[in-house]
């Protein structure tokens, strides 16, 4: 089995992640923050440790600004629906994942205005175009750090400077980049960031988080228990974390982040970039194969989308799995707007995404398989 679908969810995880989840379930199964007995305190420590690790990874000094969620989609919904009101305007792109795109559509129906900026043919946005789209009533700019179709890494620092100058909130969906490369959110001028836990952060599915800069206070998306007050808890993170937290999942996420901190993000980025470069060089010269996104591996996330003339993505995915034992993602990747932008709608593309544990032999096997598919 060759697993090349890490952009959907990472596999395998570091052994420490499995161990931490088991430890929480078997030995520290109390309810965090809800009691003063030993197991509840141990569970609270697990959550706090994970929160501190995530903050450290991002260079955030106050871990209370990290809100745990069940995925990036929930984090995005909390931020957009909690900060935008009828009459507000936001700027986004034409290649956003449905997590952003569908949320924006719902907000538009409630009276929020939106402007969508298109990228160039490689998938890169022009910061100047973002600046030109900002109006007097613009409340927020929300941009994916890297599209899960194009893979192009957006110039967040340049966009962040423009947003700061114009006094608007800058939010990024970092589902494809958090944990895969260094991210200095404050240095980039990112005020709000959503990320998932089960991709490059090596956490289990059902985990994610939202970072909100001090001074930015989204309204809660979900009402529920978080202490004895009749109204919402006044302080973050509890105010946006109603109900019982996923302690085993958060513990596993914390272990994944600790692994990244020990391995160092520049090393992880270099490793995955080398694998992506192998893929790009290996398949770009194959007749009937067309690539989506930048050809420079250093300018893209660890994913490569492509198509084979005469072979639909769905057929290619099935054959890669059954004939070659290669697991890739084929279709529209929950990002139809990106495929419309790329000219690959409605069938989508084949997407391969190596991870930190992928080896060169597996990439060579992929290249051989693509050559065979393209020759038939």
Secondary structure by P-SEA (a helix, b strand, c coil): ccccccccccccccaaaaaaaaaaaccccccccccccaaaaaaaaaaaaaaaaaaaaacccccccccccccaaaaaaaaaaacccccbbbbbccccccaaaaaaaaaaaabbbbbbbbbcccccccaaaaaaaccccccbbbbbccccccccccaaaaaaaaaaaabbbbbbbccccccccccccccccccbbbbbccccccccccccbbbbcccccccccccccccccccccccccccccccccaaaaaaaaaaaaaaaaaacaaaaaaaaaaaaaaaaaaccccccccccccccccccccccccccccccaaaaaaaaaacccbbbbccccccaaaaaaaccccbbbbbbbbcccccaaaaaaaaaaaaaaaac
